[in-house]
């Protein structure tokens, strides 16, 4: 469900326990929706905040999402008065009034009603005033109450039937589905509530089916992917990329191709680093072999983003490495979490889309700022990892990098062939010394190259230094003693080094 409509001042949260709750307080409930082409959309509902207003209990969803990258600023920005709340759609809320549950939608003057305590035989009618509906009324009837099993759980379950007054032949009607409500674990199957109030002729009814739930101390069924699940590559895997750069000023588009061969992978609890060799086929010129390339992914930079609720918000730095100002935590808009079964291995592959208009939270003042100059879109999946990155710079143009093909764990998708002669790169090898160092490190291989960018991260993933090298020396006297990661970006080459500062 999307788009909430009840905006009110939050009172101190009050937790009320009810049998036959639609979404029990604090329970994480995953639902699957069957899509075309063998895919499923996974949706998460977490009713985690309750407020009382005018004797009505207002149930808010996802106020404490899985992504907590906003840190101590979270509570201040995710309330009804914040710009985030005012300027964007937030997940729905429900209102409990007496023994009924109400849901509002902007397309209808009246709410959707549901009676969780209804006994078998009780019926009621939901009326919508949306002018383009294919019908205006749907009758809901409690058909039965009995004991059923789901996800290995046995519980009392009520079954509700749906009967519209009419429907158009091409439209999948509501009468095809049932609503199932368990006594202690909430909705098992249900039609998204907004469809009862907004159902034009082109919109089919659909149903969400329980896929997994997590209550305190127990977990059943579906579990969402974690940080490391989105970085599944191992030595021997191959990725084939297409890079397109378009200028809105000139109207010209340049296309490059990259073929990356993973040679080594280093994983820790908080990071994944790929070491790979790249064959680069530029838009003009001969293919070039670039060896010893590295790409670092930090949990601090993107773990919160990948762990956020689908169709909600994640807070984190830029992906992959969080290289912007560490005081700026960017707001990512998450899309659907889709699941499909690989026909060869029968493994589940999860794909995820993320989008940011580069709105960010200043963690010093806990204020939201909007940098509308550029946007970033990213797609990831649990088979090949990052599969699409699009940067759009307003007025100037855009660039996109997307995966044309890959071979992962012996399974191939698309083409990974680049049948052209390869010329080894003539770039001088970049070397860092001494290690460890006290006040100065030397970077051999950049002494004749101007404007070489560098960045230094701490062990926790915080950017502590960045700039442009003017020579082959880098002063690190301001750093505290400890372990760091130094990134050198020279043309198409990006090298990562372990930097140890000693006292």
C-alpha positions as CSV (number, residue, x, y, z in Angstrom):
1,X,0.0,0.0,0.0
2,X,1.1,3.5,-0.7
3,X,0.3,7.1,0.0
4,X,-0.9,8.0,3.4
5,X,-3.4,10.5,3.9
6,X,-3.9,11.2,7.6
7,X,-1.6,13.9,8.7
8,X,-1.8,14.7,12.4
9,X,0.5,15.7,15.2
10,X,2.0,12.7,16.9
11,X,1.1,12.2,20.5
12,X,3.4,10.0,22.7
13,X,3.1,6.5,21.3
14,X,0.7,4.2,23.1
15,X,0.8,0.4,22.4
16,X,-2.5,-1.3,22.6
17,X,-2.7,-5.1,22.2
18,X,-5.7,-6.4,20.2
19,X,-6.7,-9.9,19.0
20,X,-7.4,-10.0,15.3
21,X,-5.1,-7.0,14.7
22,X,-4.6,-6.5,10.9
23,X,-0.9,-5.8,11.6
24,X,0.3,-6.6,15.1
25,X,2.4,-4.0,16.7
26,X,6.1,-4.4,16.1
27,X,5.7,-7.5,13.8
28,X,7.5,-7.4,10.5
29,X,5.3,-9.0,7.9
30,X,6.3,-9.8,4.3
31,X,3.8,-10.3,1.6
32,X,4.3,-11.5,-2.0
33,X,2.3,-10.3,-5.0
34,X,2.5,-12.5,-8.1
35,X,3.6,-10.5,-11.2
36,X,4.1,-11.4,-14.8
37,X,7.1,-13.4,-16.2
38,X,7.5,-15.5,-13.1
39,X,8.4,-12.6,-10.7
40,X,7.0,-11.7,-7.3
41,X,6.9,-8.3,-5.6
42,X,7.8,-8.5,-2.0
43,X,6.2,-5.9,0.4
44,X,7.0,-5.3,4.0
45,X,4.6,-3.9,6.6
46,X,5.8,-2.9,10.1
47,X,3.2,-1.1,12.2
48,X,5.6,0.4,14.7
49,X,4.0,3.6,16.0
50,X,0.6,4.4,17.5
51,X,-0.9,7.8,18.4
52,X,-4.2,8.7,20.0
53,X,-6.2,11.6,18.6
54,X,-9.9,12.4,19.3
55,X,-10.4,9.0,20.9
56,X,-9.1,7.3,17.7
57,X,-6.0,5.1,17.6
58,X,-3.9,5.9,14.6
59,X,-1.5,3.1,13.5
60,X,1.6,4.3,11.6
61,X,3.7,2.1,9.4
62,X,7.5,2.0,9.0
63,X,8.3,5.0,11.3
64,X,11.4,3.0,12.3
65,X,12.5,1.4,9.1
66,X,15.3,-1.1,8.8
67,X,17.6,1.6,7.4
68,X,18.9,3.7,10.3
69,X,21.6,5.6,8.5
70,X,20.2,8.9,9.7
71,X,21.4,8.1,13.2
72,X,20.4,10.6,15.9
73,X,18.7,12.8,13.4
74,X,16.1,10.2,12.5
75,X,13.5,11.1,15.1
76,X,13.6,14.8,14.1
77,X,13.1,14.4,10.4
78,X,10.6,11.6,10.2
79,X,7.6,13.4,11.9
80,X,4.6,15.2,10.5
81,X,6.3,18.6,10.4
82,X,9.4,17.6,8.5
83,X,10.1,18.4,4.8
84,X,10.4,14.7,4.2
85,X,6.9,14.1,5.4
86,X,5.4,17.0,3.6
87,X,7.1,16.6,0.2
88,X,6.9,12.9,-0.4
89,X,4.5,10.0,-0.2
90,X,4.8,8.0,3.0
91,X,3.4,4.5,3.7
92,X,-0.2,4.3,4.8
93,X,-1.7,4.6,8.2
94,X,-4.8,3.0,9.6
95,X,-7.3,4.4,12.1
96,X,-9.0,2.3,14.7
97,X,-12.4,3.7,15.8
98,X,-14.3,1.4,18.1
99,X,-14.4,-2.0,16.5
100,X,-13.7,-0.8,13.0
101,X,-10.5,-0.1,11.0
102,X,-10.5,2.9,8.6
103,X,-8.2,3.6,5.7
104,X,-8.4,6.8,3.7
105,X,-7.3,7.5,0.1
106,X,-7.2,10.9,-1.7
107,X,-9.3,9.7,-4.6
108,X,-12.4,9.0,-2.4
109,X,-14.3,11.1,0.1
110,X,-15.1,8.2,2.3
111,X,-12.8,5.6,3.9
112,X,-12.4,1.9,3.5
113,X,-14.0,0.1,6.4
114,X,-12.9,-3.3,7.9
115,X,-14.3,-5.1,10.9
116,X,-11.7,-7.5,12.3
117,X,-14.1,-8.7,15.1
118,X,-16.9,-9.6,12.6
119,X,-18.5,-13.0,13.2
120,X,-19.4,-15.4,10.3
121,X,-22.4,-14.0,8.4
122,X,-21.7,-10.3,9.1
123,X,-21.5,-8.1,5.9
124,X,-20.8,-4.5,5.2
125,X,-20.4,-2.4,2.1
126,X,-17.4,-0.2,1.1
127,X,-18.4,2.8,-1.1
128,X,-16.0,4.8,-3.2
129,X,-16.6,8.2,-4.7
130,X,-13.8,8.2,-7.2
131,X,-15.4,9.3,-10.5
132,X,-13.6,6.9,-12.8
133,X,-14.3,3.7,-10.9
134,X,-15.7,0.8,-12.8
135,X,-18.0,0.3,-9.8
136,X,-18.7,2.1,-6.6
137,X,-19.5,-0.5,-4.0
138,X,-18.0,-3.7,-2.8
139,X,-19.7,-6.0,-0.2
140,X,-17.4,-7.7,2.3
141,X,-18.7,-10.8,4.2
142,X,-17.2,-12.8,7.0
143,X,-17.7,-16.3,5.6
144,X,-16.1,-18.5,8.2
145,X,-13.8,-18.8,11.2
146,X,-11.6,-21.9,11.8
147,X,-8.1,-23.2,12.4
148,X,-5.6,-23.0,9.6
149,X,-1.8,-23.5,9.3
150,X,0.5,-21.1,7.5
151,X,4.3,-20.7,7.5
152,X,4.4,-23.6,10.0
153,X,2.1,-21.6,12.4
154,X,-1.4,-22.9,13.5
155,X,-3.9,-20.2,14.4
156,X,-7.5,-19.2,14.2
157,X,-8.3,-17.7,10.8
158,X,-11.3,-15.7,9.6
159,X,-12.1,-15.7,5.8
160,X,-13.8,-12.8,4.2
161,X,-15.4,-12.8,0.7
162,X,-15.6,-9.8,-1.7
163,X,-18.5,-9.0,-4.1
164,X,-18.5,-5.9,-6.3
165,X,-21.8,-4.6,-7.6
166,X,-20.4,-4.9,-11.2
167,X,-17.2,-5.1,-13.2
168,X,-15.9,-4.7,-16.7
169,X,-15.1,-8.0,-18.5
170,X,-11.4,-7.3,-19.1
171,X,-10.9,-6.4,-15.4
172,X,-9.9,-9.0,-12.8
173,X,-12.7,-8.6,-10.2
174,X,-12.4,-8.4,-6.5
175,X,-14.7,-11.5,-6.2
176,X,-11.7,-13.7,-7.3
177,X,-9.9,-13.1,-4.0
178,X,-10.4,-13.6,-0.3
179,X,-9.2,-11.8,2.8
180,X,-7.8,-14.0,5.5
181,X,-7.1,-12.7,9.0
182,X,-5.4,-14.7,11.7
183,X,-6.1,-14.0,15.4
184,X,-2.5,-13.4,16.6
185,X,-0.4,-12.8,13.4
186,X,-2.6,-10.4,11.4
187,X,-3.5,-10.5,7.7
188,X,-2.6,-13.7,5.9
189,X,-4.0,-12.8,2.5
190,X,-5.6,-9.4,1.5
191,X,-6.4,-7.1,-1.3
192,X,-4.5,-3.8,-1.0
193,X,-7.0,-1.4,0.7
194,X,-6.5,1.4,-1.8
195,X,-8.1,-0.8,-4.5
196,X,-11.4,-0.7,-2.7
197,X,-11.5,3.1,-3.2
198,X,-9.6,3.5,-6.4
199,X,-10.3,1.0,-9.2
200,X,-10.6,2.5,-12.7
201,X,-11.3,0.2,-15.6
202,X,-7.7,-0.4,-16.5
203,X,-6.7,-1.5,-13.0
204,X,-7.0,-5.1,-12.0
205,X,-7.6,-6.3,-8.5
206,X,-4.8,-8.2,-7.0
207,X,-3.9,-10.0,-3.7
208,X,-1.0,-10.0,-1.3
209,X,-0.1,-13.4,0.2
210,X,1.8,-13.9,3.4
211,X,5.4,-14.8,2.7
212,X,7.2,-14.3,6.0
213,X,6.9,-12.7,9.4
214,X,9.2,-11.8,12.2
215,X,8.0,-11.3,15.8
216,X,10.2,-10.9,18.9
217,X,12.4,-13.9,19.0
218,X,10.9,-15.8,16.1
219,X,11.0,-15.7,12.3
220,X,9.0,-17.6,9.8
221,X,9.2,-17.9,6.0
222,X,10.7,-15.3,3.8
223,X,13.9,-13.5,4.9
224,X,15.1,-10.4,3.0
225,X,18.6,-10.3,1.6
226,X,21.3,-8.8,3.7
227,X,24.2,-6.5,2.8
228,X,26.6,-9.3,1.6
229,X,23.9,-10.9,-0.4
230,X,24.1,-8.1,-2.9
231,X,27.8,-8.6,-3.5
232,X,27.9,-12.3,-4.5
233,X,30.9,-12.3,-6.9
234,X,33.9,-14.6,-6.5
235,X,37.2,-15.2,-8.4
236,X,36.5,-16.4,-11.9
237,X,33.3,-14.5,-12.4
238,X,33.0,-12.2,-15.4
239,X,30.9,-9.0,-15.9
240,X,30.3,-7.3,-19.3
241,X,29.3,-3.6,-19.1
242,X,28.1,-1.0,-21.5
243,X,28.8,2.7,-20.6
244,X,26.9,5.5,-22.4
245,X,27.6,9.2,-21.8
246,X,25.2,11.7,-23.3
247,X,25.6,15.5,-23.5
248,X,22.5,17.5,-23.6
249,X,24.5,20.5,-24.7
250,X,26.0,18.9,-27.8
251,X,23.5,16.1,-28.3
252,X,26.4,13.6,-28.7
253,X,26.5,10.2,-27.1
254,X,29.7,8.1,-26.6
255,X,29.7,4.4,-25.8
256,X,32.4,2.4,-24.1
257,X,32.5,-1.3,-23.2
258,X,34.1,-3.0,-20.2
259,X,34.8,-6.6,-19.5
260,X,35.8,-7.3,-15.9
261,X,37.3,-10.5,-14.6
262,X,37.2,-11.0,-10.9
263,X,40.6,-12.3,-9.6
264,X,40.3,-11.9,-5.9
265,X,37.6,-10.9,-3.3
266,X,38.2,-9.7,0.3
267,X,35.1,-9.8,2.6
268,X,34.7,-8.5,6.2
269,X,31.7,-7.9,8.3
270,X,31.6,-4.3,7.1
271,X,32.9,-4.3,3.6
272,X,33.5,-6.2,0.3
273,X,36.4,-5.4,-2.0
274,X,36.6,-6.8,-5.5
275,X,40.0,-7.1,-7.3
276,X,39.6,-7.4,-11.0
277,X,41.2,-7.0,-14.4
278,X,39.4,-4.9,-17.0
279,X,39.4,-4.9,-20.8
280,X,38.3,-1.4,-21.8
281,X,37.0,-0.7,-25.3
282,X,36.7,3.1,-25.6
283,X,34.3,4.8,-28.0
284,X,37.3,5.6,-30.2
285,X,40.6,3.7,-30.0
286,X,41.9,0.2,-29.4
287,X,40.9,-2.0,-26.5
288,X,43.2,-1.7,-23.4
289,X,43.9,-4.1,-20.6
290,X,43.8,-2.5,-17.2
291,X,45.1,-4.9,-14.5
292,X,44.9,-4.6,-10.7
293,X,41.6,-2.7,-10.5
294,X,39.7,-2.6,-7.2
295,X,36.2,-1.7,-6.1
296,X,35.3,-1.3,-2.4
297,X,31.8,-1.5,-1.0
298,X,31.3,-0.3,2.6
299,X,28.4,-1.3,4.8
300,X,28.4,2.2,6.3
301,X,27.9,3.7,2.8
302,X,25.2,1.4,1.4
303,X,24.2,-1.2,4.0
304,X,21.4,1.0,5.4
305,X,20.2,1.7,1.9
306,X,19.9,-1.9,0.8
307,X,18.2,-2.8,4.1
308,X,15.4,-0.3,3.9
309,X,11.8,-1.0,3.5
310,X,10.6,-1.4,-0.2
311,X,8.9,1.7,-1.5
312,X,10.2,3.7,1.5
313,X,13.3,5.6,2.3
314,X,16.9,4.6,3.1
315,X,19.5,6.8,4.6
316,X,23.2,6.4,3.6
317,X,26.1,7.8,1.6
318,X,26.8,7.4,-2.0
319,X,27.1,4.0,-3.5
320,X,29.5,2.2,-3.6
321,X,32.0,3.8,-1.3
322,X,30.3,6.8,0.3
323,X,32.8,9.3,-1.0
324,X,31.0,12.5,-0.4
325,X,31.0,14.7,2.7
326,X,30.6,12.3,5.7
327,X,28.4,14.9,7.4
328,X,25.8,14.5,4.6
329,X,23.6,11.4,4.8
330,X,21.7,11.1,1.5
331,X,18.0,10.1,1.3
332,X,17.4,7.2,-1.1
333,X,14.0,6.3,-2.4
334,X,13.6,2.6,-2.6
335,X,11.5,0.8,-5.2
336,X,10.1,-2.7,-5.3
337,X,11.9,-5.7,-4.0
338,X,11.3,-8.4,-6.7
339,X,12.0,-12.1,-6.5
340,X,12.3,-14.6,-9.2
341,X,13.5,-18.2,-9.4
342,X,16.5,-19.0,-11.5
343,X,15.5,-21.7,-13.9
344,X,18.9,-23.5,-13.7
345,X,19.8,-23.4,-10.0
346,X,16.3,-22.9,-8.6
347,X,17.8,-20.2,-6.4
348,X,15.8,-17.1,-5.5
349,X,17.2,-13.9,-7.2
350,X,16.2,-10.6,-5.6
351,X,16.4,-7.4,-7.4
352,X,16.1,-3.9,-6.0
353,X,15.9,-0.4,-7.5
354,X,17.1,2.7,-5.6
355,X,16.8,6.4,-6.6
356,X,18.1,9.6,-5.1
357,X,17.6,13.2,-6.0
358,X,20.6,13.9,-3.8
359,X,18.5,15.3,-0.9
360,X,20.7,14.9,2.1
361,X,20.6,15.3,5.9
362,X,23.1,17.5,7.5
363,X,23.9,15.4,10.5
364,X,25.3,18.4,12.4
365,X,22.1,20.4,12.3
366,X,19.7,17.6,11.5
367,X,18.2,19.6,8.7
368,X,17.2,18.3,5.2
369,X,18.7,20.0,2.2
370,X,17.9,19.6,-1.5
371,X,20.6,19.5,-4.1
372,X,18.5,19.3,-7.2
373,X,21.5,19.5,-9.6
374,X,21.8,15.8,-10.2
375,X,20.1,12.4,-9.5
376,X,21.4,8.9,-9.1
377,X,19.6,5.6,-9.9
378,X,21.0,2.2,-9.0
379,X,19.8,-1.4,-9.5
380,X,21.2,-4.3,-7.6
381,X,20.4,-8.0,-7.4
382,X,21.6,-11.1,-5.5
383,X,22.9,-12.8,-8.6
384,X,25.4,-10.4,-10.1
385,X,25.3,-7.5,-7.6
386,X,25.1,-3.9,-9.0
387,X,23.6,-4.1,-12.5
388,X,22.8,-0.5,-13.4
389,X,24.0,3.0,-12.4
390,X,22.6,6.1,-13.9
391,X,23.9,9.7,-13.1
392,X,21.8,12.6,-14.5
393,X,23.2,16.1,-14.3
394,X,20.5,18.7,-14.9
395,X,21.0,20.6,-18.1
396,X,24.4,19.0,-18.8
397,X,23.3,15.4,-19.6
398,X,23.6,11.9,-18.2
399,X,25.7,8.7,-18.1
400,X,24.6,5.1,-17.6
401,X,26.5,1.9,-16.9
402,X,24.5,-1.3,-17.3
403,X,25.3,-4.9,-17.2
404,X,25.0,-6.5,-20.7
405,X,26.0,-10.0,-19.5
406,X,27.7,-11.9,-16.8
407,X,29.0,-15.3,-15.8
408,X,28.6,-15.9,-12.1
409,X,29.3,-19.3,-10.3
410,X,29.4,-20.9,-13.8
411,X,26.0,-19.6,-14.8
412,X,25.9,-17.2,-17.7
413,X,23.3,-14.5,-18.6
414,X,23.7,-12.5,-21.8
415,X,27.0,-12.1,-23.7
416,X,30.4,-11.7,-22.2
417,X,32.4,-11.9,-25.4
418,X,34.6,-9.0,-26.5
419,X,36.3,-10.4,-29.6
420,X,38.9,-7.8,-30.3
421,X,42.7,-7.6,-29.9
422,X,43.7,-6.2,-26.5
423,X,46.6,-3.8,-25.9
424,X,48.1,-3.8,-22.4
425,X,47.8,-0.5,-20.6
426,X,50.9,1.7,-20.7
427,X,50.0,3.5,-17.4
428,X,52.8,3.5,-14.9
429,X,52.1,1.2,-11.9
430,X,51.0,3.2,-8.9
431,X,52.8,2.3,-5.7
432,X,52.3,3.7,-2.2
433,X,55.2,3.8,0.4
434,X,56.2,3.7,3.2
435,X,53.7,1.5,5.0
436,X,53.3,2.3,7.9
437,X,54.0,6.0,7.6
438,X,54.3,8.8,10.1
439,X,53.6,12.1,8.4
440,X,54.1,11.7,4.7
441,X,53.4,9.0,2.1
442,X,54.7,8.9,-1.4
443,X,52.7,7.9,-4.4
444,X,54.9,6.7,-7.2
445,X,53.4,6.8,-10.7
446,X,51.6,10.1,-10.4
447,X,54.5,12.6,-10.4
448,X,53.8,13.7,-14.0
449,X,50.0,13.6,-13.8
450,X,48.2,16.8,-12.7
451,X,44.8,16.7,-10.9
452,X,44.9,13.2,-9.6
453,X,42.1,12.8,-7.1
454,X,42.5,11.0,-3.8
455,X,40.2,10.1,-0.9
456,X,41.0,8.5,2.5
457,X,38.5,6.6,4.6
458,X,38.7,5.4,8.2
459,X,38.0,1.7,9.2
460,X,34.4,2.7,9.9
461,X,33.9,4.0,6.3
462,X,34.1,7.7,7.2
463,X,35.7,10.0,4.7
464,X,38.5,11.8,6.6
465,X,40.5,13.4,3.8
466,X,40.1,14.2,0.1
467,X,41.6,16.4,-2.5
468,X,43.8,16.6,-5.5
469,X,47.5,15.6,-5.6
470,X,49.9,18.3,-6.8
471,X,52.9,16.0,-6.7
472,X,53.9,12.5,-5.4
473,X,53.7,13.5,-1.7
474,X,50.7,13.4,0.6
475,X,50.8,14.9,4.0
476,X,48.9,12.7,6.6
477,X,50.1,14.4,9.7
478,X,46.5,15.4,10.7
479,X,45.3,11.8,10.8
480,X,45.1,9.9,14.0
481,X,47.2,6.7,14.2
482,X,45.4,3.7,12.8
483,X,44.3,1.9,9.7
484,X,42.8,3.7,6.6
485,X,42.0,3.1,3.0
486,X,43.4,5.4,0.3
487,X,41.8,5.7,-3.1
488,X,43.7,7.2,-6.1
489,X,41.6,8.0,-9.2
490,X,43.7,8.5,-12.3
491,X,41.8,8.6,-15.6
492,X,39.9,5.3,-15.9
493,X,42.0,3.7,-13.2
494,X,41.0,3.6,-9.5
495,X,43.4,2.0,-7.1
496,X,42.9,1.3,-3.4
497,X,45.7,1.1,-0.9
498,X,46.0,0.1,2.8
499,X,47.3,3.1,4.6
500,X,48.6,2.7,8.2
501,X,49.4,5.9,10.1
502,X,51.7,5.3,13.0
503,X,52.4,7.6,15.9
